[in-house]
Amino acid sequence: MTNNTMTNSTTGDSTTSDAGTWVAVGPAGAVGSIHREPDGFHVELFGRRGTGSVFPSLDSAKSAVHSAMGPLADRPEFRAH
């Protein structure tokens, strides 16, 4: 599985897509989501309280979701919707 499912460009930090929402899916199921906002990319982690955070790029938002999963977690697959 790749981390850039349904994306138009996967080179370096410029990963982009026409989608507005990405769902992060790990071995146990969905762990969070990323939503395109006018001011950046809003991250929501399932099962956690709070409003989430906004990141300047899709790649930084994906890294934040992965980091929140813990130090030994595999990187989740990000599915564009």
C-alpha atoms as one frame of an Amber mdcrd trajectory, in Angstrom:
protein
   0.000   0.000   0.000   1.193   3.493  -0.695   0.775   6.661   1.338  -0.258
   8.673  -1.680  -3.311   6.765  -2.872  -5.320   8.740  -5.424  -2.903  11.662
  -5.546  -1.910  13.581  -8.654   1.700  14.288  -7.714   3.874  12.361  -5.296
   7.234  14.064  -5.650   8.898  15.211  -2.428   6.968  17.666  -0.269   4.626
  18.665  -3.077   2.122  15.818  -2.653  -1.181  17.217  -3.888  -4.624  16.002
  -4.765  -7.922  17.428  -5.932  -9.528  15.813  -2.874 -10.518  17.807   0.173
 -10.413  14.984   2.720  -7.989  12.154   3.403  -8.625   9.316   5.859  -5.641
   7.740   7.605  -6.033   3.977   7.794  -3.730   1.790   9.866  -3.764  -1.967
  10.560  -6.556  -1.550  13.151  -8.702   0.706  10.957  -9.189   4.462  10.568
  -7.034   6.515  12.951  -7.698  10.067  11.783  -8.506  12.405   8.961  -7.074
  15.422   7.178  -9.300  18.149   5.728  -8.212  20.841   3.270  -9.037  24.269
   4.733  -8.381  27.779   3.360  -5.586  28.245   5.922  -3.943  24.806   5.548
  -4.681  21.173   6.352  -6.722  20.397   9.492  -5.855  17.136  11.282  -8.357
  15.256  13.425  -7.314  12.168  15.358 -10.130   9.733  16.096 -10.700   8.990
  19.776  -8.901  12.141  20.951 -10.475  15.260  22.380  -9.698  18.678  21.016
 -10.140  20.516  17.785  -7.013  19.188  16.098  -4.263  21.211  14.458  -3.736
  23.005  11.143  -0.592  22.349   9.090   0.783  24.286   6.093   1.152  21.279
   3.794  -0.437  17.890   3.222   2.887  16.160   3.868   3.311  17.862   7.252
  -0.259  16.905   8.191   0.396  13.274   7.215   3.584  13.292   9.308   1.642
  14.639  12.296  -0.909  11.821  12.058   1.868   9.250  11.823   3.728  10.759
  14.799   0.578  10.724  16.929   0.258   6.972  16.411   3.353   6.289  18.502
   7.049   5.591  17.985   6.775   2.049  16.574   3.653   2.471  14.435   3.817
   1.878  10.704   2.863   4.879   8.576  -0.863   4.694   7.795  -2.284   4.670
   4.294  -3.933   7.974   3.378  -7.050   7.551   1.249  -8.370  10.593  -0.596
 -12.134  11.129  -0.556
